[in-house]
Amino acid sequence: MKTTQEFIESLRELKRELYVLGEKVENTTEHPILRPSLNALAKTYEMAHEPRYTELFVRPGLDGQEINCFTSLHHSTQDLLNKVKALRILGQETGTCFQRCVGWDALNALESTTFEMDQALGTTYHGRFMDYLRYVQQNDLVCNGAMTDVKGDRSLRPSQQADPDMFLRVVERRPNGIVVRGAKAHQTGAVFSHDIIVMPTLSMRAEDEDYAVAFAIPSDAEGIVHILGRQSCDTRRLEGSRLDVGNATFGGHEALVIFNDVFVPSERVFMDGEWPFSRILVERFAGYHRQSYGGCKVGVGDVLIGAAATATEYAGVARASHVRRKLAEMIHLNETLYACGLGCSVAGTPMPSGTFLVDLLLANVCKQNVTRFPYEIARLAEDLAGGLMVTLPSEKDLNHAEIGPLVEKYLRGVADIPTADRMRILRLLENLTLGTAAVSYRTESMHGAGSPEAQVIMIGRLSDLEAKKALAKRLAGISL
């Protein structure tokens, strides 16, 4: 298992093509906008070396060696439960997205899907995948799970698009591999990933077979371009202030990843045209990732609840009954999300390959709640914080020789709490609800792992409404 420093050093060896705010960036590990994201990812390596967290963050690998859990397969419901618990702890430790669970979910979805493809079709994808997984474990790699295409005209299938590159596709097949073209959007953690694991974004049909493709490729392979996405308040990180950014140490990032005729060798190709299995892969990946939100979003929610409670103490209103009631409601919503994450884990079942899959219905229920509850938790946090959260003067004003004492005097709440500390906690609240961390806590809660309608469709498909109708008819005395 890599140490934190070994992870950072391994990134310096990558020579990816990256653009940030219109400028090409060579030194990714020291860029002020990117560094908090690197720190959050590095935390996943640090936790694996913490003795008190060994049970959650360390697992046996394919060859029996100890590996970081983020490169492991789930072999029991306990593994699935430990995943949710580990993600909550990381959310608590970083207060943001730590960007590594997408690749973990991709590895597990591909393992069972390639096994079943080989069983049904006589292909050799599973052996290729297991060789790749062994390589990932031996090198303790960060993998970016790349599923979401840019999609162009959403009313059209991939093969119907005016521009066929709106979904990533195979443009050439060679004896030793394939050439792909397209782009993947919203790619969390892509800049600091060693490899990219590409999967189809939806269930393909026969006419879309060139889009039914899955593979792994180094993130700095020739033809891959990363363009960093903007986040609210992101350029505050360029100002040199720690107070004004809210969370100066940790953050996340997303990127648009473009594939300009990228060659993928055969040994890294795990699906190539087997379109009936695209639905299986998409549903399993989505199930695992919807389970993930029952852990990571809950951990960040713990931070947000703690910040809101602290803000009320600093303002002198912590004992008010309405404040206690609102905090209790925030906790109730947050723990409900956690219960859903645990529930779909404990109800998991073994797949033919031997790995365990979450209960897909409960995982979709979990994610449907995630599309709603963080927004209400954030609303209550803003309610408790008060308007000062969004009208605070800057750290430069606080430290200014002339106006600093005025800021210090007039923005103080409880007398024995320094004004600077009150400003710090309000800036953290701003960061979580409106700033850079709001990307992962709010909007990603809505659209990550599929937008709300995707979960509605899956809940309807998996809930067996006919069986429920039969229960009601039998009790009502209606002949079946």
Secondary structure, DSSP 8 states (H G I E B T S, - for coil): ---HHHHHHHHHT---EEEETTEEES-GGG-TTTHHHHHHHHHHHHHTT-GGGHHHHEEE-TTS-EEEGGG----SHHHHHHHHHHHHHHHHHHSS--S-HHHHHHHHHHHHHHHHHHHHH---HHHHHHHHHHHHHHHT--EEEE--B--SSTTS-GGG-SSGGGS-EEEEEETTEEEEEEEEEEEETGGG-SEEEE--SS---GGGGGG-EEEEEETT-TTEEEEE---TTGGGGGTT-SSTTS-SS----EEEEEEEEEEEEGGGEEEES-THHHHHHHHHHHHHHHHHHHHHHHHHHHHHHHHHHHHHHHHT-TT-HHHHHHHHHHHHHHHHHHHHHHHHHHT-EE-TTS-EE--HHHHHHHHHHHTTHHHHHHHHHHHHH-GGGGT---HHHHT-TTTHHHHHHHT--STTS-HHHHHHHHHHHHHHHTSTTHIIIIIHHHHTTS-HHHHHHHHHHHS-HHHHHHHHHHHHT---
